[in-house]
Amino acid sequence: MGQGLYTLNYLGLAMLAAAALVVPLLPILLARVIAPKKPGSTKQSPYECGVPAAGDPWSQFRVQYYLYAIAFVVFDVEVLFLYPWAVVFKSAGLAGFAAMAAFLLVLAAGLVYLWQKGALEWD
C-alpha cells in the first residue's frame, strides 16, 4: 500500500509537469498553425511605438541611467518587504519591530551611500 501511494504522488507530479509544458506551448503551436501568413515590407519594418524607427537601434545609454534603474529596483523590491510586516505589526512584537528597524537602517545606509557617491545626481 505504501508503494502505490508513493507512485501516485509521482504521477501527480508528472501530470503537473506535463500541464506546465502543454499549457504555454499549445497556444504558440495553435497560433503558428492557424495564423495567416502574409509577410510584407510594412510588417517586416521595425517601429517604435507606432512611429517609424529613426537612427541606430543599438544606441548607448549613459551609465547614470543604469545606476538609477538598479537603485530603483533594489529599493522597490526591498520596500515590498514592508507590506507583510505592516500586516502583522501588532502580533510581531518587539522582536519583529527590531528586525524591521534593522532592515530599514540597512536601506537608509544604502541610500546615504548612493547619495554620497553622487549616484543620485543627474548631470
C-alpha positions as CSV (number, residue, x, y, z in Angstrom):
1,M,0.0,0.0,0.0
2,G,2.9,2.4,0.7
3,Q,4.5,1.9,-2.7
4,G,1.2,2.6,-4.5
5,L,0.7,5.9,-2.6
6,Y,4.4,6.8,-3.3
7,T,3.9,6.1,-7.1
8,L,0.6,8.1,-7.0
9,N,2.4,11.1,-5.7
10,Y,4.9,11.0,-8.5
11,L,2.0,10.5,-11.0
12,G,0.5,13.8,-9.8
13,L,3.9,15.5,-10.1
14,A,4.3,14.1,-13.7
15,M,0.8,15.4,-14.6
16,L,1.7,18.8,-13.2
17,A,4.9,18.9,-15.2
18,A,3.1,17.9,-18.4
19,A,0.5,20.6,-17.9
20,A,3.2,23.1,-17.2
21,L,4.7,22.2,-20.6
22,V,1.4,21.9,-22.6
23,V,-0.4,25.0,-21.4
24,P,2.2,27.5,-22.7
25,L,3.2,25.6,-25.8
26,L,-0.3,24.9,-27.0
27,P,-1.3,28.5,-27.8
28,I,2.1,29.0,-29.5
29,L,1.6,26.0,-31.7
30,L,-2.0,26.8,-32.5
31,A,-1.0,30.4,-33.5
32,R,1.7,29.0,-35.7
33,V,-0.8,26.7,-37.5
34,I,-3.9,28.9,-37.6
35,A,-2.5,32.5,-38.0
36,P,-2.4,33.9,-41.5
37,K,1.0,34.2,-43.1
38,K,1.1,37.4,-45.2
39,P,4.6,38.9,-44.9
40,G,5.2,42.2,-46.4
41,S,7.5,45.2,-46.2
42,T,5.2,47.0,-43.8
43,K,5.0,44.1,-41.4
44,Q,8.7,43.4,-41.6
45,S,9.8,47.0,-40.9
46,P,10.8,48.0,-37.3
47,Y,8.8,50.6,-35.5
48,E,8.9,52.5,-32.2
49,C,5.5,52.9,-30.5
50,G,3.8,53.1,-33.9
51,V,6.3,55.6,-35.3
52,P,8.8,54.6,-38.0
53,A,12.2,54.0,-36.4
54,A,14.8,56.7,-36.8
55,G,18.5,56.2,-36.1
56,D,20.6,53.2,-34.9
57,P,18.7,50.8,-32.7
58,W,21.9,50.0,-30.8
59,S,22.4,53.4,-29.3
60,Q,24.3,53.6,-26.0
61,F,22.8,55.0,-22.8
62,R,24.7,56.7,-20.1
63,V,25.8,54.6,-17.2
64,Q,24.0,57.0,-14.9
65,Y,20.7,55.7,-16.3
66,Y,21.6,52.1,-15.3
67,L,22.6,53.2,-11.8
68,Y,19.2,54.9,-11.3
69,A,17.4,51.7,-12.7
70,I,19.4,49.4,-10.4
71,A,18.8,51.6,-7.3
72,F,15.1,51.8,-8.1
73,V,14.8,48.0,-8.4
74,V,16.7,47.4,-5.2
75,F,14.8,49.8,-3.1
76,D,11.4,48.9,-4.8
77,V,11.8,45.2,-4.1
78,E,13.1,45.8,-0.6
79,V,10.2,48.1,0.3
80,L,7.9,45.3,-0.7
81,F,9.0,43.5,2.4
82,L,7.4,46.3,4.5
83,Y,3.8,45.2,3.4
84,P,3.8,41.8,5.1
85,W,5.4,43.4,8.2
86,A,2.7,46.0,8.3
87,V,0.0,43.4,8.2
88,V,1.4,41.5,11.2
89,F,2.7,44.6,13.0
90,K,0.7,44.2,16.2
91,S,1.4,40.5,16.6
92,A,5.1,40.7,15.6
93,G,6.1,42.1,19.0
94,L,9.3,43.8,19.9
95,A,11.5,41.3,18.0
96,G,9.6,42.0,14.8
97,F,9.9,45.7,15.3
98,A,13.7,45.4,16.0
99,A,14.2,43.2,12.9
100,M,12.3,45.7,10.7
101,A,14.2,48.6,12.2
102,A,17.5,46.9,11.4
103,F,16.2,46.3,7.8
104,L,15.2,49.9,7.4
105,L,18.6,51.0,8.8
106,V,20.3,49.0,6.1
107,L,18.1,50.6,3.5
108,A,18.8,54.0,4.8
109,A,22.6,53.3,4.9
110,G,22.3,52.2,1.2
111,L,20.5,55.4,0.3
112,V,23.1,57.5,2.1
113,Y,25.9,55.7,0.4
114,L,24.3,56.3,-3.1
115,W,23.8,60.0,-2.2
116,Q,27.5,60.4,-1.0
117,K,28.8,58.7,-4.1
118,G,26.8,61.1,-6.3
119,A,24.8,58.3,-7.9
120,L,21.7,60.3,-7.5
121,E,23.0,63.4,-9.2
122,W,21.9,63.9,-12.8
123,D,24.4,65.8,-14.8
